[in-house]
Amino acid sequence: MKKRITCLAFISLALVCILLFAACTPASTPEKAKENLENNDYSVLTAGGTIPALFGIKNVSKTVIGTYSTEDNFEFVTILYFETSQDAKDAVEKAKEYAKESEKDKEEEMKKEKSESDWTFGRKGNMIWFGTKTGVKAAS
């Protein structure tokens, strides 16, 4: 009986962790991410791999950038969709550099310093994303 309870507790914890992780990732397709951002009143730009290629990030099939601003707030997300998950894995370090530059640019643009806790970066499957937590949530 004790083993069953322990096993059930472990499975429940694993499911909760999976749900929490899944809730913090953008949509798995560029079309769905764009739709979700537009439904949340974000301005959305979609492009091929041209923008990331300028920063040395290769094999990007689609880029989705969403921005939302008010007088005192600015939210954004950039999602890079790669040809394969291996391409995304290979590009993580270059994407981190690109993300840090984007974060600096956005801060200067809005003349507002983002707290470290508001910034997020992640990779799952064939995509890499970065931006504010609210921006990522809007794309999911």
N, C-alpha and C positions, 0 to 999 in steps of 0.2 A: 504494500500500500504506500509506504514511504517513497519507494522508487518511482511509483506512478505519479505521485504529487510532484516530486522533483523533476521528472521528465516533462510533465505538463507545464510546470513553471518555466522551464528552460525553453520549451516550444513557444509559449506565450511571449516571453521576453524577445525571442528571435523574431517573431511576427511583428511586434511593436517596433523593433529596430528597423526592420525592412520597410514598414509603412512610413516611419519618420524619414528614412533616407530617401524613399521614393517621392515623398512630398517636397523634397528640396532639390529636385532636378527638373529642368525644363522639359517640354514635350519632346518626344523622340524623333519627330519629323519637323522639318522647317515650316511646312505649311501649317501644322497644328500650333507650333510656337507662335507664328505670326498671328494666327487667328486669336489665340489666347491673349496676346499682348494688345491687339486692337480692341478686343472685348473689354480690356481694362483701361481703355483710353490712352494707350501708349502710342507715340509716333514710331512707326516701324520702317526700317530700311532692310531690304534683303538684297544680297549680292552673291556672286559666285565666289571663287577663292582668290580674287584679285587683291582685295584689301590685306588679308593675312600674308599673302605671298610677298608683299612689299616688306614685310618684317621677317622674312625667311621661314615662314610657316607653310609647309607644302602639303599637297593632296587634300586641300579643303574643297569640298564640293559645294557647300552653301554657307553663307554667313547671314545671321539674323541679328540685327541691332535694334533694341527698343529703348526709347527714352520717354520719361514723363517728368514734367517740371511744373512747379507752382512757384509763387513768389519766394517762399522760404524752404523749398524742398526740391531735390533732384534725385530721381531714381533712374537707373539704367541697367541693361543687361546686354551682353554680347554672347552669342552662341555660335560656335564653329562646328559644322558638321563635316566629318571626314569621309573619305571613300571607305576605309575599313577601321576597325577598332585598333589595329596595330599602328596605323597612321596616326591616330589620336594619341596613342601611348607614346609614340616616338616624338610627338610635337609638344609634349607637356612643358618642358623647360622653356622653349621658345615662346609658347603661349603665355607662360607666367610673366616673362619679360614684357611681352606685348600688353598684358593685362595691367601690369604696374604702370606702364606709360599711359595707358588709357585712363587709369584711376587718377593719375596726376593731372592729365589734361582736363578731365571732367571737374576736378576740384577747382582748378584755376578758372575754368569757364564759369562756374557758379559762385566762385569766391566764397566757398563754404568748405570747411574741412570735414571730411567724413571720418567717423570714428572707425577704428580697426575692426570693431565687432560688427559693423554694418557691411563690410566687404566680404565677398565670398568667391571662391574659385573651386571648380570641380571638373572631374572627368568621369564619364560613364559610357561604356560601349564606344561608339564612333563619334562622340561629341565632347567638346570642352566648352565650359561656360564660365563667365565671370561677370561681376557687377554687384549691385546692392542686393541684399537679401530680398527686399520687396520686389525688385525687378525680376529676380529669378523666380520668385513665387508667382508673379503675374504671367510668366511664360509657361508655367506648368499646367 
